[in-house]
Amino acid sequence: MARHCQVTGAEPGFGHHVSHSHRRTKRRFDPNIQRKTYWVPSLGRRVTLTVSARGIKTIDRRGIDAVVAQILARGEKL
């Protein structure tokens, strides 16, 4: 599963672990990605989305129909 939010587009960020002696090693900052299933009344079926925690809040605020319409307008397949 790609660490990518279908709603907000959040992707991993990259940076360094910095030790006490300031030696730097690579690390990833992964978004909080969840697989959620929603009932979409406009489609008449359930849709499983890969969303971040912020994406879940966006769906709660704007509604699943509006978010799914935006995803379909971008050309993503559900």
Backbone atoms as SQL, in Angstrom:
CREATE TABLE atoms (id INTEGER PRIMARY KEY, chain TEXT, resi INTEGER, resn TEXT, atom TEXT, x REAL, y REAL, z REAL);
INSERT INTO atoms VALUES
  (1, 'A', 1, 'MET', 'N', 0.848, -1.179, 0.000),
  (2, 'A', 1, 'MET', 'CA', 0.000, 0.000, 0.000),
  (3, 'A', 1, 'MET', 'C', 0.892, 1.241, 0.000),
  (4, 'A', 2, 'ALA', 'N', 0.707, 2.092, -0.952),
  (5, 'A', 2, 'ALA', 'CA', 1.500, 3.323, -1.028),
  (6, 'A', 2, 'ALA', 'C', 1.101, 4.251, 0.113),
  (7, 'A', 3, 'ARG', 'N', 2.084, 4.903, 0.684),
  (8, 'A', 3, 'ARG', 'CA', 1.828, 5.844, 1.772),
  (9, 'A', 3, 'ARG', 'C', 1.434, 7.181, 1.169),
  (10, 'A', 4, 'HIS', 'N', 0.182, 7.218, 0.656),
  (11, 'A', 4, 'HIS', 'CA', -0.293, 8.391, -0.066),
  (12, 'A', 4, 'HIS', 'C', -1.779, 8.547, 0.222),
  (13, 'A', 5, 'CYS', 'N', -2.207, 9.749, 0.606),
  (14, 'A', 5, 'CYS', 'CA', -3.608, 10.014, 0.916),
  (15, 'A', 5, 'CYS', 'C', -4.353, 10.379, -0.369),
  (16, 'A', 6, 'GLN', 'N', -5.492, 9.721, -0.624),
  (17, 'A', 6, 'GLN', 'CA', -6.276, 10.003, -1.813),
  (18, 'A', 6, 'GLN', 'C', -7.046, 11.307, -1.713),
  (19, 'A', 7, 'VAL', 'N', -7.239, 11.823, -0.516),
  (20, 'A', 7, 'VAL', 'CA', -8.018, 13.055, -0.331),
  (21, 'A', 7, 'VAL', 'C', -7.101, 14.278, -0.316),
  (22, 'A', 8, 'THR', 'N', -6.100, 14.288, 0.546),
  (23, 'A', 8, 'THR', 'CA', -5.248, 15.467, 0.700),
  (24, 'A', 8, 'THR', 'C', -3.968, 15.397, -0.110),
  (25, 'A', 9, 'GLY', 'N', -3.597, 14.212, -0.572),
  (26, 'A', 9, 'GLY', 'CA', -2.344, 14.055, -1.316),
  (27, 'A', 9, 'GLY', 'C', -1.118, 13.997, -0.436),
  (28, 'A', 10, 'ALA', 'N', -1.289, 13.768, 0.869),
  (29, 'A', 10, 'ALA', 'CA', -0.156, 13.723, 1.789),
  (30, 'A', 10, 'ALA', 'C', 0.752, 12.549, 1.438),
  (31, 'A', 11, 'GLU', 'N', 2.056, 12.812, 1.388),
  (32, 'A', 11, 'GLU', 'CA', 3.066, 11.808, 1.080),
  (33, 'A', 11, 'GLU', 'C', 4.137, 11.843, 2.157),
  (34, 'A', 12, 'PRO', 'N', 5.014, 10.825, 2.194),
  (35, 'A', 12, 'PRO', 'CA', 6.086, 10.852, 3.182),
  (36, 'A', 12, 'PRO', 'C', 7.013, 12.037, 2.972),
  (37, 'A', 13, 'GLY', 'N', 7.480, 12.585, 4.089),
  (38, 'A', 13, 'GLY', 'CA', 8.517, 13.604, 4.043),
  (39, 'A', 13, 'GLY', 'C', 9.838, 12.942, 4.414),
  (40, 'A', 14, 'PHE', 'N', 10.940, 13.537, 4.030),
  (41, 'A', 14, 'PHE', 'CA', 12.241, 12.949, 4.290),
  (42, 'A', 14, 'PHE', 'C', 13.084, 13.917, 5.084),
  (43, 'A', 15, 'GLY', 'N', 13.966, 13.359, 5.899),
  (44, 'A', 15, 'GLY', 'CA', 14.833, 14.192, 6.717),
  (45, 'A', 15, 'GLY', 'C', 15.951, 13.352, 7.299),
  (46, 'A', 16, 'HIS', 'N', 16.472, 13.785, 8.437),
  (47, 'A', 16, 'HIS', 'CA', 17.584, 13.105, 9.072),
  (48, 'A', 16, 'HIS', 'C', 17.269, 12.812, 10.533),
  (49, 'A', 17, 'HIS', 'N', 17.734, 11.652, 11.016),
  (50, 'A', 17, 'HIS', 'CA', 17.888, 11.450, 12.447),
  (51, 'A', 17, 'HIS', 'C', 19.174, 12.192, 12.811),
  (52, 'A', 18, 'VAL', 'N', 19.156, 12.963, 13.879),
  (53, 'A', 18, 'VAL', 'CA', 20.362, 13.669, 14.303),
  (54, 'A', 18, 'VAL', 'C', 20.704, 13.179, 15.697),
  (55, 'A', 19, 'SER', 'N', 21.839, 12.517, 15.817),
  (56, 'A', 19, 'SER', 'CA', 22.246, 11.948, 17.094),
  (57, 'A', 19, 'SER', 'C', 22.816, 13.025, 18.011),
  (58, 'A', 20, 'HIS', 'N', 23.168, 12.623, 19.211),
  (59, 'A', 20, 'HIS', 'CA', 23.748, 13.560, 20.178),
  (60, 'A', 20, 'HIS', 'C', 25.039, 14.170, 19.643),
  (61, 'A', 21, 'SER', 'N', 25.800, 13.372, 18.877),
  (62, 'A', 21, 'SER', 'CA', 27.060, 13.871, 18.311),
  (63, 'A', 21, 'SER', 'C', 26.849, 14.536, 16.945),
  (64, 'A', 22, 'HIS', 'N', 25.586, 14.735, 16.566),
  (65, 'A', 22, 'HIS', 'CA', 25.170, 15.388, 15.325),
  (66, 'A', 22, 'HIS', 'C', 25.513, 14.606, 14.063),
  (67, 'A', 23, 'ARG', 'N', 25.654, 13.276, 14.188),
  (68, 'A', 23, 'ARG', 'CA', 25.754, 12.434, 12.986),
  (69, 'A', 23, 'ARG', 'C', 24.354, 12.315, 12.407),
  (70, 'A', 24, 'ARG', 'N', 24.233, 12.444, 11.091),
  (71, 'A', 24, 'ARG', 'CA', 22.919, 12.434, 10.449),
  (72, 'A', 24, 'ARG', 'C', 22.737, 11.158, 9.640),
  (73, 'A', 25, 'THR', 'N', 21.586, 10.519, 9.828),
  (74, 'A', 25, 'THR', 'CA', 21.203, 9.370, 9.017),
  (75, 'A', 25, 'THR', 'C', 19.807, 9.631, 8.480),
  (76, 'A', 26, 'LYS', 'N', 19.514, 9.063, 7.307),
  (77, 'A', 26, 'LYS', 'CA', 18.241, 9.326, 6.639),
  (78, 'A', 26, 'LYS', 'C', 17.065, 8.719, 7.399),
  (79, 'A', 27, 'ARG', 'N', 15.915, 9.365, 7.314),
  (80, 'A', 27, 'ARG', 'CA', 14.675, 8.845, 7.893),
  (81, 'A', 27, 'ARG', 'C', 13.491, 9.336, 7.082),
  (82, 'A', 28, 'ARG', 'N', 12.333, 8.714, 7.323),
  (83, 'A', 28, 'ARG', 'CA', 11.086, 9.102, 6.654),
  (84, 'A', 28, 'ARG', 'C', 10.078, 9.553, 7.695),
  (85, 'A', 29, 'PHE', 'N', 9.327, 10.592, 7.361),
  (86, 'A', 29, 'PHE', 'CA', 8.200, 11.023, 8.175),
  (87, 'A', 29, 'PHE', 'C', 6.943, 10.562, 7.443),
  (88, 'A', 30, 'ASP', 'N', 6.379, 9.423, 7.861),
  (89, 'A', 30, 'ASP', 'CA', 5.206, 8.865, 7.186),
  (90, 'A', 30, 'ASP', 'C', 3.927, 9.523, 7.680),
  (91, 'A', 31, 'PRO', 'N', 2.986, 9.814, 6.775),
  (92, 'A', 31, 'PRO', 'CA', 1.680, 10.314, 7.206),
  (93, 'A', 31, 'PRO', 'C', 0.879, 9.181, 7.855),
  (94, 'A', 32, 'ASN', 'N', -0.103, 9.541, 8.640),
  (95, 'A', 32, 'ASN', 'CA', -0.938, 8.566, 9.338),
  (96, 'A', 32, 'ASN', 'C', -2.006, 8.057, 8.366),
  (97, 'A', 33, 'ILE', 'N', -1.674, 7.030, 7.594),
  (98, 'A', 33, 'ILE', 'CA', -2.541, 6.518, 6.535),
  (99, 'A', 33, 'ILE', 'C', -3.409, 5.382, 7.066),
  (100, 'A', 34, 'GLN', 'N', -4.694, 5.445, 6.765),
  (101, 'A', 34, 'GLN', 'CA', -5.667, 4.421, 7.161),
  (102, 'A', 34, 'GLN', 'C', -6.459, 3.992, 5.932),
  (103, 'A', 35, 'ARG', 'N', -6.955, 2.757, 5.946),
  (104, 'A', 35, 'ARG', 'CA', -7.892, 2.310, 4.911),
  (105, 'A', 35, 'ARG', 'C', -9.289, 2.377, 5.513),
  (106, 'A', 36, 'LYS', 'N', -10.145, 3.214, 4.925),
  (107, 'A', 36, 'LYS', 'CA', -11.500, 3.412, 5.444),
  (108, 'A', 36, 'LYS', 'C', -12.499, 3.097, 4.350),
  (109, 'A', 37, 'THR', 'N', -13.611, 2.454, 4.741),
  (110, 'A', 37, 'THR', 'CA', -14.691, 2.155, 3.818),
  (111, 'A', 37, 'THR', 'C', -15.859, 3.077, 4.125),
  (112, 'A', 38, 'TYR', 'N', -16.352, 3.761, 3.103),
  (113, 'A', 38, 'TYR', 'CA', -17.459, 4.697, 3.242),
  (114, 'A', 38, 'TYR', 'C', -18.602, 4.274, 2.332),
  (115, 'A', 39, 'TRP', 'N', -19.833, 4.496, 2.768),
  (116, 'A', 39, 'TRP', 'CA', -21.004, 4.336, 1.915),
  (117, 'A', 39, 'TRP', 'C', -21.208, 5.648, 1.173),
  (118, 'A', 40, 'VAL', 'N', -21.249, 5.580, -0.162),
  (119, 'A', 40, 'VAL', 'CA', -21.414, 6.772, -0.990),
  (120, 'A', 40, 'VAL', 'C', -22.800, 6.719, -1.621),
  (121, 'A', 41, 'PRO', 'N', -23.755, 7.528, -1.134),
  (122, 'A', 41, 'PRO', 'CA', -25.124, 7.472, -1.655),
  (123, 'A', 41, 'PRO', 'C', -25.233, 7.812, -3.142),
  (124, 'A', 42, 'SER', 'N', -24.393, 8.730, -3.635),
  (125, 'A', 42, 'SER', 'CA', -24.494, 9.122, -5.042),
  (126, 'A', 42, 'SER', 'C', -24.083, 7.983, -5.978),
  (127, 'A', 43, 'LEU', 'N', -23.167, 7.121, -5.522),
  (128, 'A', 43, 'LEU', 'CA', -22.753, 5.971, -6.337),
  (129, 'A', 43, 'LEU', 'C', -23.577, 4.729, -6.028),
  (130, 'A', 44, 'GLY', 'N', -24.219, 4.724, -4.856),
  (131, 'A', 44, 'GLY', 'CA', -25.022, 3.574, -4.448),
  (132, 'A', 44, 'GLY', 'C', -24.203, 2.363, -4.053),
  (133, 'A', 45, 'ARG', 'N', -22.972, 2.604, -3.592),
  (134, 'A', 45, 'ARG', 'CA', -22.112, 1.495, -3.186),
  (135, 'A', 45, 'ARG', 'C', -21.090, 1.975, -2.165),
  (136, 'A', 46, 'ARG', 'N', -20.368, 0.992, -1.613),
  (137, 'A', 46, 'ARG', 'CA', -19.299, 1.309, -0.674),
  (138, 'A', 46, 'ARG', 'C', -18.010, 1.568, -1.441),
  (139, 'A', 47, 'VAL', 'N', -17.187, 2.477, -0.910),
  (140, 'A', 47, 'VAL', 'CA', -15.908, 2.823, -1.517),
  (141, 'A', 47, 'VAL', 'C', -14.842, 2.750, -0.431),
  (142, 'A', 48, 'THR', 'N', -13.745, 2.052, -0.708),
  (143, 'A', 48, 'THR', 'CA', -12.623, 1.982, 0.215),
  (144, 'A', 48, 'THR', 'C', -11.570, 2.983, -0.222),
  (145, 'A', 49, 'LEU', 'N', -11.216, 3.879, 0.694),
  (146, 'A', 49, 'LEU', 'CA', -10.239, 4.923, 0.401),
  (147, 'A', 49, 'LEU', 'C', -9.018, 4.752, 1.289),
  (148, 'A', 50, 'THR', 'N', -7.868, 5.163, 0.780),
  (149, 'A', 50, 'THR', 'CA', -6.639, 5.242, 1.558),
  (150, 'A', 50, 'THR', 'C', -6.476, 6.703, 1.939),
  (151, 'A', 51, 'VAL', 'N', -6.741, 7.015, 3.218),
  (152, 'A', 51, 'VAL', 'CA', -6.776, 8.411, 3.650),
  (153, 'A', 51, 'VAL', 'C', -5.921, 8.619, 4.884),
  (154, 'A', 52, 'SER', 'N', -5.432, 9.838, 5.026),
  (155, 'A', 52, 'SER', 'CA', -4.700, 10.225, 6.232),
  (156, 'A', 52, 'SER', 'C', -5.711, 10.658, 7.292),
  (157, 'A', 53, 'ALA', 'N', -5.224, 10.880, 8.497),
  (158, 'A', 53, 'ALA', 'CA', -6.098, 11.340, 9.572),
  (159, 'A', 53, 'ALA', 'C', -6.703, 12.695, 9.218),
  (160, 'A', 54, 'ARG', 'N', -5.931, 13.564, 8.574),
  (161, 'A', 54, 'ARG', 'CA', -6.454, 14.860, 8.141),
  (162, 'A', 54, 'ARG', 'C', -7.487, 14.676, 7.035),
  (163, 'A', 55, 'GLY', 'N', -7.284, 13.670, 6.174),
  (164, 'A', 55, 'GLY', 'CA', -8.254, 13.365, 5.121),
  (165, 'A', 55, 'GLY', 'C', -9.585, 12.910, 5.684),
  (166, 'A', 56, 'ILE', 'N', -9.556, 12.153, 6.784),
  (167, 'A', 56, 'ILE', 'CA', -10.788, 11.712, 7.443),
  (168, 'A', 56, 'ILE', 'C', -11.551, 12.920, 7.973),
  (169, 'A', 57, 'LYS', 'N', -10.822, 13.877, 8.559),
  (170, 'A', 57, 'LYS', 'CA', -11.461, 15.090, 9.060),
  (171, 'A', 57, 'LYS', 'C', -12.046, 15.916, 7.919),
  (172, 'A', 58, 'THR', 'N', -11.368, 15.921, 6.769),
  (173, 'A', 58, 'THR', 'CA', -11.868, 16.635, 5.602),
  (174, 'A', 58, 'THR', 'C', -13.174, 16.021, 5.119),
  (175, 'A', 59, 'ILE', 'N', -13.240, 14.684, 5.108),
  (176, 'A', 59, 'ILE', 'CA', -14.462, 13.993, 4.695),
  (177, 'A', 59, 'ILE', 'C', -15.593, 14.305, 5.670),
  (178, 'A', 60, 'ASP', 'N', -15.292, 14.335, 6.962),
  (179, 'A', 60, 'ASP', 'CA', -16.316, 14.661, 7.961),
  (180, 'A', 60, 'ASP', 'C', -16.847, 16.081, 7.754),
  (181, 'A', 61, 'ARG', 'N', -15.978, 17.003, 7.361),
  (182, 'A', 61, 'ARG', 'CA', -16.364, 18.402, 7.210),
  (183, 'A', 61, 'ARG', 'C', -17.133, 18.648, 5.912),
  (184, 'A', 62, 'ARG', 'N', -16.604, 18.154, 4.787),
  (185, 'A', 62, 'ARG', 'CA', -17.181, 18.455, 3.478),
  (186, 'A', 62, 'ARG', 'C', -18.222, 17.449, 3.014),
  (187, 'A', 63, 'GLY', 'N', -18.183, 16.225, 3.541),
  (188, 'A', 63, 'GLY', 'CA', -19.112, 15.191, 3.110),
  (189, 'A', 63, 'GLY', 'C', -18.454, 14.262, 2.100),
  (190, 'A', 64, 'ILE', 'N', -18.831, 12.987, 2.157),
  (191, 'A', 64, 'ILE', 'CA', -18.203, 11.987, 1.306),
  (192, 'A', 64, 'ILE', 'C', -18.542, 12.200, -0.163),
  (193, 'A', 65, 'ASP', 'N', -19.767, 12.661, -0.468),
  (194, 'A', 65, 'ASP', 'CA', -20.148, 12.864, -1.871),
  (195, 'A', 65, 'ASP', 'C', -19.264, 13.909, -2.548),
  (196, 'A', 66, 'ALA', 'N', -18.998, 15.020, -1.866),
  (197, 'A', 66, 'ALA', 'CA', -18.174, 16.077, -2.439),
  (198, 'A', 66, 'ALA', 'C', -16.739, 15.611, -2.632),
  (199, 'A', 67, 'VAL', 'N', -16.224, 14.866, -1.659),
  (200, 'A', 67, 'VAL', 'CA', -14.841, 14.392, -1.738),
  (201, 'A', 67, 'VAL', 'C', -14.690, 13.370, -2.859),
  (202, 'A', 68, 'VAL', 'N', -15.647, 12.444, -2.975),
  (203, 'A', 68, 'VAL', 'CA', -15.583, 11.434, -4.039),
  (204, 'A', 68, 'VAL', 'C', -15.712, 12.092, -5.406),
  (205, 'A', 69, 'ALA', 'N', -16.555, 13.117, -5.523),
  (206, 'A', 69, 'ALA', 'CA', -16.680, 13.832, -6.797),
  (207, 'A', 69, 'ALA', 'C', -15.346, 14.485, -7.177),
  (208, 'A', 70, 'GLN', 'N', -14.643, 15.033, -6.201),
  (209, 'A', 70, 'GLN', 'CA', -13.345, 15.650, -6.464),
  (210, 'A', 70, 'GLN', 'C', -12.325, 14.603, -6.901),
  (211, 'A', 71, 'ILE', 'N', -12.324, 13.434, -6.264),
  (212, 'A', 71, 'ILE', 'CA', -11.386, 12.368, -6.616),
  (213, 'A', 71, 'ILE', 'C', -11.666, 11.868, -8.039),
  (214, 'A', 72, 'LEU', 'N', -12.942, 11.694, -8.372),
  (215, 'A', 72, 'LEU', 'CA', -13.302, 11.230, -9.708),
  (216, 'A', 72, 'LEU', 'C', -12.979, 12.288, -10.771),
  (217, 'A', 73, 'ALA', 'N', -13.079, 13.581, -10.423),
  (218, 'A', 73, 'ALA', 'CA', -12.766, 14.643, -11.371),
  (219, 'A', 73, 'ALA', 'C', -11.274, 14.654, -11.718),
  (220, 'A', 74, 'ARG', 'N', -10.433, 14.220, -10.771),
  (221, 'A', 74, 'ARG', 'CA', -9.001, 14.116, -11.039),
  (222, 'A', 74, 'ARG', 'C', -8.667, 12.937, -11.930),
  (223, 'A', 75, 'GLY', 'N', -9.630, 12.007, -12.078),
  (224, 'A', 75, 'GLY', 'CA', -9.411, 10.849, -12.931),
  (225, 'A', 75, 'GLY', 'C', -8.955, 9.610, -12.196),
  (226, 'A', 76, 'GLU', 'N', -8.976, 9.639, -10.846),
  (227, 'A', 76, 'GLU', 'CA', -8.619, 8.440, -10.093),
  (228, 'A', 76, 'GLU', 'C', -9.750, 7.441, -10.136),
  (229, 'A', 77, 'LYS', 'N', -9.392, 6.165, -10.083),
  (230, 'A', 77, 'LYS', 'CA', -10.390, 5.108, -10.136),
  (231, 'A', 77, 'LYS', 'C', -10.753, 4.698, -8.709),
  (232, 'A', 78, 'LEU', 'N', -12.033, 4.487, -8.435),
  (233, 'A', 78, 'LEU', 'CA', -12.474, 4.050, -7.111),
  (234, 'A', 78, 'LEU', 'C', -13.021, 2.648, -7.166);
